[in-house]
Amino acid sequence: MKVACVGGGPASLYFSVLMKRADPSHDITVYERNPAGATDGWGVTYWDELLENLYRADHESAQAISANSVHWDSWVAHVGDSAPVMVDHWDEGFGIGRRELLGILADRAGSLGVNIEFEREIAGEDEVAGADLVVVGDGVNSVLRERHADHFGTEVVVGRNMYIWLGTTKVFDSFTFAFVETAHGWIWCYGYRYDTNHSTCVVECSPETWKGLGFHEASETGCLTQLEKLFAGILDGHPLIGRAHAGGSARWRNFRTLTNRRWSRGNLVLVGDAAHTTHFSIGAGTALALADTAVLVAALHESTTLETALARYERARKSALRPAQRAARYSARFYENLPRYLSLPPEQMLALISRRHSRLLPHVPPRLYYRVDHAVGRLVLGLDRHGAG
Ligand SMILES: Cc1cc2nc3c(=O)[nH]c(=O)nc-3n(C[C@H](O)[C@H](O)[C@H](O)COP(=O)(O)OP(=O)(O)OC[C@H]3O[C@@H](n4cnc5c(N)ncnc54)[C@H](O)[C@@H]3O)c2cc1C
């Protein structure tokens, strides 16, 4: 089979690896508009389950991913001027730099005979006309999908809050939340390390706070300087970094939750963020993109026609995604309603963050929810108050 993969993100690259493993005679080319090693975004988090699935699917890349990841098993929340609250052994998480992840997948794909063309932007399907299958893995703003938005039934829900995805040289030992009160409302960030020298910092606030703090008219440098002051308490003098590569830029955005009614059109098939997105606060987009590709490769090799394979893939993934999509909706809503929870004592606030996917939480007074959930033992025990500084 001759396959063209549009976009060289985790979805396309992992698809090409699994497809070649399943049958080395496939002729596969990945087209990526950026140069090799250039990517937007910093580190991504993932959980145990992903690693287990990756080992099952392709031992070599899983081993490299594991060896290049860092992990944490403690979480800390700084809420306003209160003493930080920490919880140990809550949920073990892993982080890996996006650049490392893409490098590992590109090397593995290359070693299996996949052809990767960097600095090649695909503007329409005529450029990949000779392919039997076109894997559309060009992300949330997919050009190929947008050309047929009516056919795919694309729907986008734009999140209310503003966020910016940054890096820092501060290495956080624990997954770190910091909530800072300003004259214009609360602003917060989550920080997690992704290699031995860097962490990711995602900053988020309401549009009112964003405008009140002047971020709508600040330069990139001005914005970073102001954020460094606001989060000085957790950065320990380390800078925030806006650009992941020379051509990149740090931009405030609203998260776009994207769904598609159909996932294929003829020989075009959507994977990863081109097909669906889930709010970044559940840290699952990459894992879901990789899972898409494993199911697609299996469907392609177990079905008699391309049409049946693509239908089977779409059915399986749409149903598997529902819990994560629901969790992401509630998680995004939790942060959009954050002031509702910020009057709680910090340890209760941190505990409720762990329950932010709950469909009940938005409808129950937070203190009552905490008391009931704690009484039935579902909330984290063993919260410690650590002295400030
Ligand atoms: C702030 C933030 C934090 C996140 N944190 C996490 C996290 O912690 N854990 C996690 O699992 N997920 C996280 N995600 C989600 C994750 O980044 C995505 O779900 C994942 O990258 C999707 O992979 P993909 O391959 O589908 O798309 P992408 O990673 O977007 O890759 C698409 C690729 O296609 C290329 N491209 C685009 N158009 C073209 C074209 N026309 N021609 C050629 N190439 C093209 C792009 O340059 C890009 O390399 C986060 C997202 C955000 C916004």
The ligand as an SDF file (V2000), in Angstrom:
LIG
                    3D

 53 58  0  0  0  0  0  0  0  0999 V2000
   -1.1320   23.6480   26.1970 C   0  0  0  0  0  0  0  0  0  0  0  0
   -1.1860   22.2120   25.7800 C   0  0  0  0  0  0  0  0  0  0  0  0
   -0.6520   21.2530   26.6190 C   0  0  0  0  0  0  0  0  0  0  0  0
   -0.7270   19.9060   26.2590 C   0  0  0  0  0  0  0  0  0  0  0  0
   -0.2120   18.9910   27.1130 N   0  0  0  0  0  0  0  0  0  0  0  0
   -0.3400   17.6950   26.8200 C   0  0  0  0  0  0  0  0  0  0  0  0
    0.1320   16.7210   27.7270 C   0  0  0  0  0  0  0  0  0  0  0  0
    0.6780   17.0470   28.7820 O   0  0  0  0  0  0  0  0  0  0  0  0
   -0.0290   15.4080   27.4120 N   0  0  0  0  0  0  0  0  0  0  0  0
   -0.6290   15.0130   26.2430 C   0  0  0  0  0  0  0  0  0  0  0  0
   -0.7650   13.8050   26.0130 O   0  0  0  0  0  0  0  0  0  0  0  0
   -1.0820   15.9110   25.3560 N   0  0  0  0  0  0  0  0  0  0  0  0
   -0.9520   17.2380   25.6120 C   0  0  0  0  0  0  0  0  0  0  0  0
   -1.4250   18.1530   24.7270 N   0  0  0  0  0  0  0  0  0  0  0  0
   -2.0700   17.6990   23.4800 C   0  0  0  0  0  0  0  0  0  0  0  0
   -1.0690   17.2580   22.4210 C   0  0  0  0  0  0  0  0  0  0  0  0
   -0.1430   18.2680   22.1710 O   0  0  0  0  0  0  0  0  0  0  0  0
   -1.7880   16.8750   21.1210 C   0  0  0  0  0  0  0  0  0  0  0  0
   -2.9540   16.1500   21.3950 O   0  0  0  0  0  0  0  0  0  0  0  0
   -0.8850   16.0250   20.2260 C   0  0  0  0  0  0  0  0  0  0  0  0
    0.2580   16.7670   19.8670 O   0  0  0  0  0  0  0  0  0  0  0  0
   -1.6200   15.5850   18.9590 C   0  0  0  0  0  0  0  0  0  0  0  0
   -0.7310   14.9800   18.0600 O   0  0  0  0  0  0  0  0  0  0  0  0
   -0.9930   15.0480   16.4830 P   0  0  0  0  0  0  0  0  0  0  0  0
    0.1110   14.3020   15.8480 O   0  0  0  0  0  0  0  0  0  0  0  0
   -2.3910   14.6670   16.1860 O   0  0  0  0  0  0  0  0  0  0  0  0
   -0.9180   16.5960   16.0890 O   0  0  0  0  0  0  0  0  0  0  0  0
    0.2970   17.6610   16.2620 P   0  0  0  0  0  0  0  0  0  0  0  0
    1.1510   17.3040   17.3950 O   0  0  0  0  0  0  0  0  0  0  0  0
   -0.3670   19.0020   16.2500 O   0  0  0  0  0  0  0  0  0  0  0  0
    1.1290   17.4760   14.9440 O   0  0  0  0  0  0  0  0  0  0  0  0
    0.7060   17.9570   13.6960 C   0  0  0  0  0  0  0  0  0  0  0  0
    1.9390   18.1530   12.8190 C   0  0  0  0  0  0  0  0  0  0  0  0
    1.5190   18.4730   11.4970 O   0  0  0  0  0  0  0  0  0  0  0  0
    2.3310   19.5020   10.9730 C   0  0  0  0  0  0  0  0  0  0  0  0
    1.5270   20.1720    9.9340 N   0  0  0  0  0  0  0  0  0  0  0  0
    0.4400   20.9480   10.1230 C   0  0  0  0  0  0  0  0  0  0  0  0
   -0.0810   21.3100    8.9220 N   0  0  0  0  0  0  0  0  0  0  0  0
    0.7090   20.7190    7.9790 C   0  0  0  0  0  0  0  0  0  0  0  0
    0.6640   20.7100    6.5540 C   0  0  0  0  0  0  0  0  0  0  0  0
   -0.2870   21.3570    5.8760 N   0  0  0  0  0  0  0  0  0  0  0  0
    1.6340   20.0210    5.8800 N   0  0  0  0  0  0  0  0  0  0  0  0
    2.6130   19.3590    6.5570 C   0  0  0  0  0  0  0  0  0  0  0  0
    2.6870   19.3460    7.9230 N   0  0  0  0  0  0  0  0  0  0  0  0
    1.7410   20.0090    8.6100 C   0  0  0  0  0  0  0  0  0  0  0  0
    2.6540   20.3730   12.1890 C   0  0  0  0  0  0  0  0  0  0  0  0
    3.8250   21.1470   11.9900 O   0  0  0  0  0  0  0  0  0  0  0  0
    2.8180   19.3190   13.2880 C   0  0  0  0  0  0  0  0  0  0  0  0
    4.1500   18.8620   13.3640 O   0  0  0  0  0  0  0  0  0  0  0  0
   -1.3430   19.5240   25.0410 C   0  0  0  0  0  0  0  0  0  0  0  0
   -1.8680   20.4870   24.1830 C   0  0  0  0  0  0  0  0  0  0  0  0
   -1.8000   21.8350   24.5570 C   0  0  0  0  0  0  0  0  0  0  0  0
   -2.3840   22.8610   23.6270 C   0  0  0  0  0  0  0  0  0  0  0  0
  1  2  1  0
  2  3  1  0
  2 52  2  0
  3  4  2  0
  4  5  1  0
  4 50  1  0
  5  6  2  0
  6  7  1  0
  6 13  1  0
  7  8  2  0
  7  9  1  0
  9 10  1  0
 10 11  2  0
 10 12  1  0
 12 13  2  0
 13 14  1  0
 14 15  1  0
 14 50  1  0
 15 16  1  0
 16 17  1  0
 16 18  1  0
 18 19  1  0
 18 20  1  0
 20 21  1  0
 20 22  1  0
 22 23  1  0
 23 24  1  0
 24 25  2  0
 24 26  1  0
 24 27  1  0
 27 28  1  0
 28 29  2  0
 28 30  1  0
 28 31  1  0
 31 32  1  0
 32 33  1  0
 33 34  1  0
 33 48  1  0
 34 35  1  0
 35 36  1  0
 35 46  1  0
 36 37  1  0
 36 45  1  0
 37 38  2  0
 38 39  1  0
 39 40  1  0
 39 45  2  0
 40 41  1  0
 40 42  2  0
 42 43  1  0
 43 44  2  0
 44 45  1  0
 46 47  1  0
 46 48  1  0
 48 49  1  0
 50 51  2  0
 51 52  1  0
 52 53  1  0
M  END
$$$$
